[in-house]
């Protein structure tokens, strides 16, 4: 039963990130290297924070990192989207400040737009991200090379605060209790 509820919650968060690419964006705010993106969707929290990293030579995203918040309780969803052509067995390397490796970031699926790592988490589990200045996500490509995508955490804390405030206001307006 708990596993089913967790899967349903996770699916709800996955829809936020996937739908955000297709839905018209109502409002974005730039906070450091992060974008707070808000889109009106029925029955879903409107805002997430996003950072995209592009390959300069072909203008292709090699990483999109998004974080969303349910607006109630202590439920966050992290999503990394990386390009196709990766070995998806095992975990991707998520390293912060050249020293802290985070475990549990496994590929959950690949779709035409890329391969995804989806993870439900709590605010306490986000503490390493709040403390970091930079990071990487790395994965082995099918050609044997390693894809390494940098992450900047400049503005991360303020972007999260803004997203949380907006999603909590949305939840309150919807009559959802904490």
C-alpha positions as CSV (number, residue, x, y, z in Angstrom):
1,X,0.0,0.0,0.0
2,X,2.8,2.5,0.9
3,X,4.7,1.5,-2.2
4,X,1.6,2.2,-4.3
5,X,1.1,5.6,-2.7
6,X,4.7,6.4,-3.2
7,X,4.6,5.4,-6.9
8,X,1.4,7.6,-7.3
9,X,3.1,10.6,-5.7
10,X,6.2,10.1,-7.7
11,X,4.1,9.8,-10.9
12,X,2.5,13.1,-10.0
13,X,5.9,14.8,-9.6
14,X,7.2,13.2,-12.9
15,X,4.2,14.7,-14.7
16,X,5.1,18.2,-13.4
17,X,8.6,18.0,-15.0
18,X,7.4,16.3,-18.2
19,X,4.4,18.5,-18.7
20,X,6.4,21.7,-18.0
21,X,8.1,21.4,-21.3
22,X,4.8,21.3,-23.2
23,X,2.6,23.7,-21.2
24,X,2.8,27.4,-21.8
25,X,5.0,29.0,-19.2
26,X,3.1,31.6,-17.3
27,X,6.0,33.1,-15.2
28,X,9.7,32.6,-14.7
29,X,12.1,34.2,-12.3
30,X,15.9,33.9,-12.6
31,X,17.6,33.4,-9.2
32,X,21.3,33.1,-9.6
33,X,21.9,30.2,-12.0
34,X,18.4,28.7,-11.3
35,X,15.0,29.4,-13.0
36,X,11.8,29.3,-11.0
37,X,9.3,28.2,-13.5
38,X,5.6,28.3,-12.8
39,X,2.8,27.0,-14.9
40,X,-0.9,26.6,-14.1
41,X,-2.0,23.0,-14.1
42,X,-5.1,21.5,-12.6
43,X,-4.5,19.8,-9.3
44,X,-0.7,20.1,-9.4
45,X,1.7,22.5,-7.7
46,X,2.6,25.2,-10.2
47,X,6.3,25.8,-9.6
48,X,9.6,24.1,-9.9
49,X,13.2,25.2,-10.1
50,X,15.3,24.2,-13.1
51,X,18.9,24.5,-14.3
52,X,19.8,23.4,-17.8
53,X,23.4,22.7,-19.0
54,X,24.0,22.9,-22.8
55,X,26.8,21.5,-24.9
56,X,28.1,24.6,-26.6
57,X,29.2,22.9,-29.9
58,X,25.7,21.7,-30.7
59,X,23.4,23.7,-28.4
60,X,22.0,20.5,-26.9
61,X,21.1,20.0,-23.2
62,X,23.4,17.5,-21.6
63,X,21.6,18.0,-18.2
64,X,18.4,19.4,-17.0
65,X,18.1,19.4,-13.2
66,X,14.7,20.2,-11.7
67,X,13.3,20.2,-8.2
68,X,9.6,20.4,-7.3
69,X,7.8,20.7,-4.0
70,X,4.3,19.3,-3.3
71,X,3.2,22.4,-1.5
72,X,2.4,20.4,1.7
73,X,4.2,18.0,3.9
74,X,7.8,17.4,3.4
75,X,7.8,16.0,-0.2
76,X,10.2,17.1,-2.9
77,X,11.0,15.5,-6.2
78,X,14.4,15.7,-7.9
79,X,14.7,15.0,-11.6
80,X,17.9,14.8,-13.7
81,X,17.3,14.5,-17.4
82,X,20.4,13.5,-19.4
83,X,20.7,12.7,-23.1
84,X,20.1,9.3,-24.7
85,X,23.1,7.0,-25.2
86,X,24.0,6.2,-21.6
87,X,24.4,3.0,-19.8
88,X,21.5,3.1,-17.4
89,X,22.5,0.2,-15.1
90,X,23.5,1.3,-11.7
91,X,23.8,4.8,-10.3
92,X,24.9,8.0,-11.9
93,X,27.6,9.9,-10.0
94,X,26.3,13.0,-8.2
95,X,29.2,14.8,-6.6
96,X,29.1,18.1,-4.8
97,X,32.1,20.4,-4.3
98,X,34.6,17.8,-5.6
99,X,34.3,15.8,-2.4
100,X,30.8,14.7,-1.4
101,X,29.3,11.8,-3.4
102,X,25.5,11.3,-3.1
103,X,24.1,7.8,-3.4
104,X,20.8,6.6,-4.7
105,X,20.6,8.4,-8.0
106,X,19.5,5.6,-10.4
107,X,18.1,5.9,-13.8
108,X,14.3,5.3,-13.8
109,X,13.5,5.5,-17.5
110,X,14.5,6.7,-20.9
111,X,12.1,8.5,-23.3
112,X,12.7,10.2,-26.7
113,X,13.9,13.4,-25.0
114,X,16.4,11.7,-22.7
115,X,17.2,9.4,-19.8
116,X,15.8,10.3,-16.4
117,X,16.8,10.0,-12.8
118,X,13.7,10.6,-10.6
119,X,13.8,10.7,-6.8
120,X,11.4,11.6,-4.1
121,X,13.1,13.2,-1.1
122,X,12.6,15.3,2.0
123,X,13.9,18.8,2.8
124,X,16.6,17.3,5.1
125,X,17.9,15.2,2.2
126,X,18.4,18.4,0.3
127,X,20.9,19.8,2.8
128,X,24.0,18.8,0.9
129,X,22.7,20.7,-2.1
130,X,22.1,23.8,0.0
131,X,25.6,23.7,1.3
132,X,27.3,23.1,-2.1
133,X,28.7,25.7,-4.4
134,X,29.1,23.4,-7.4
135,X,28.6,19.8,-8.5
136,X,28.6,17.3,-11.3
137,X,26.4,14.6,-12.6
138,X,28.3,11.9,-14.5
139,X,27.3,8.8,-16.3
140,X,29.0,6.3,-18.7
141,X,28.0,6.7,-22.3
142,X,27.5,3.7,-24.6
143,X,30.7,4.8,-26.6
144,X,32.7,4.2,-23.4
145,X,33.3,7.8,-22.6
146,X,32.0,9.5,-19.5
147,X,29.4,12.3,-19.8
148,X,30.2,14.9,-17.1
149,X,27.7,17.7,-16.6
150,X,28.4,20.6,-14.2
151,X,25.9,22.1,-11.8
152,X,26.1,25.5,-10.2
153,X,24.3,26.0,-6.9
154,X,24.5,29.9,-7.1
155,X,21.0,31.0,-6.1
156,X,19.8,27.5,-5.2
157,X,18.7,28.3,-1.7
158,X,16.8,31.5,-2.7
159,X,15.2,29.7,-5.7
160,X,14.0,26.9,-3.5
161,X,12.6,29.4,-1.0
162,X,10.7,31.2,-3.8
163,X,9.3,27.9,-5.2
164,X,8.3,26.7,-1.8
165,X,6.5,29.9,-1.0
166,X,4.6,29.9,-4.3
167,X,3.6,26.2,-4.0
168,X,2.5,26.6,-0.4
169,X,0.4,29.6,-1.4
170,X,-1.1,27.4,-4.2
171,X,-1.8,24.5,-1.7
172,X,-3.5,26.9,0.7
173,X,-5.6,28.4,-2.0
174,X,-6.6,24.8,-3.0
175,X,-7.6,24.1,0.6
176,X,-4.8,21.5,1.1
177,X,-3.7,21.3,4.7
178,X,-0.1,20.8,5.9
